[in-house]
Amino acid sequence: MVNQTDAEGFGHCSNTEACEVECPQTIPVLHIACMNYEYNKGLVLKP
């Protein structure tokens, strides 16, 4: 999912949380932060 959002030009949320207001699916910033955390953890722990 992270790769697809990057491919479509969504980019990362800023610290202002402006993406939460603009998100057409009203995804909370907390969920986006958790997704990014898990994604980055997976990159670091990749065998």
KOLPA-888148 format. One record per residue (C-alpha): x, y, z; chain. Coordinates in Angstrom, 3 decimals. Layout:
N
SITE         X         Y         Z  chaine
SITE         X         Y         Z       A
...
//
This chain:
47
SITE         X         Y         Z  chaine
SITE     0.000     0.000     0.000       A
SITE     2.835     2.377     0.818       A
SITE     4.444     1.781    -2.574       A
SITE     1.144     2.448    -4.353       A
SITE     0.518     5.730    -2.523       A
SITE     4.058     6.830    -3.406       A
SITE     3.522     5.830    -7.049       A
SITE     0.348     7.918    -7.195       A
SITE     2.083    10.943    -5.715       A
SITE     0.439    11.057    -2.310       A
SITE     3.752    11.413    -0.487       A
SITE     4.120    11.475     3.271       A
SITE     2.030    13.417     5.714       A
SITE     3.621    16.454     7.257       A
SITE     3.659    17.299    10.935       A
SITE     0.739    19.660    10.348       A
SITE    -1.543    16.669     9.661       A
SITE    -3.004    18.469     6.640       A
SITE    -3.376    15.141     4.848       A
SITE    -6.075    14.024     7.293       A
SITE    -8.320    16.881     6.181       A
SITE    -7.609    16.297     2.476       A
SITE    -7.948    12.501     2.561       A
SITE   -10.997    11.411     0.520       A
SITE   -11.366     8.295     2.700       A
SITE   -11.019    10.238     5.991       A
SITE    -8.212     7.979     7.202       A
SITE    -7.016     9.177    10.628       A
SITE    -3.393    10.325    10.919       A
SITE    -2.870     7.725    13.648       A
SITE    -3.592     4.927    11.167       A
SITE    -1.256     6.437     8.582       A
SITE     1.481     6.750    11.219       A
SITE     1.015     3.102    12.261       A
SITE     1.167     1.966     8.636       A
SITE     4.379     3.923     8.036       A
SITE     5.902     2.577    11.253       A
SITE     5.170    -1.028    10.300       A
SITE     6.430    -0.453     6.754       A
SITE     9.707     1.070     7.950       A
SITE    10.151    -1.638    10.582       A
SITE     9.737    -4.222     7.848       A
SITE    12.399    -2.531     5.737       A
SITE    14.872    -2.528     8.623       A
SITE    14.203    -6.111     9.697       A
SITE    14.099    -7.483     6.149       A
SITE    16.279   -10.640     5.963       A
//
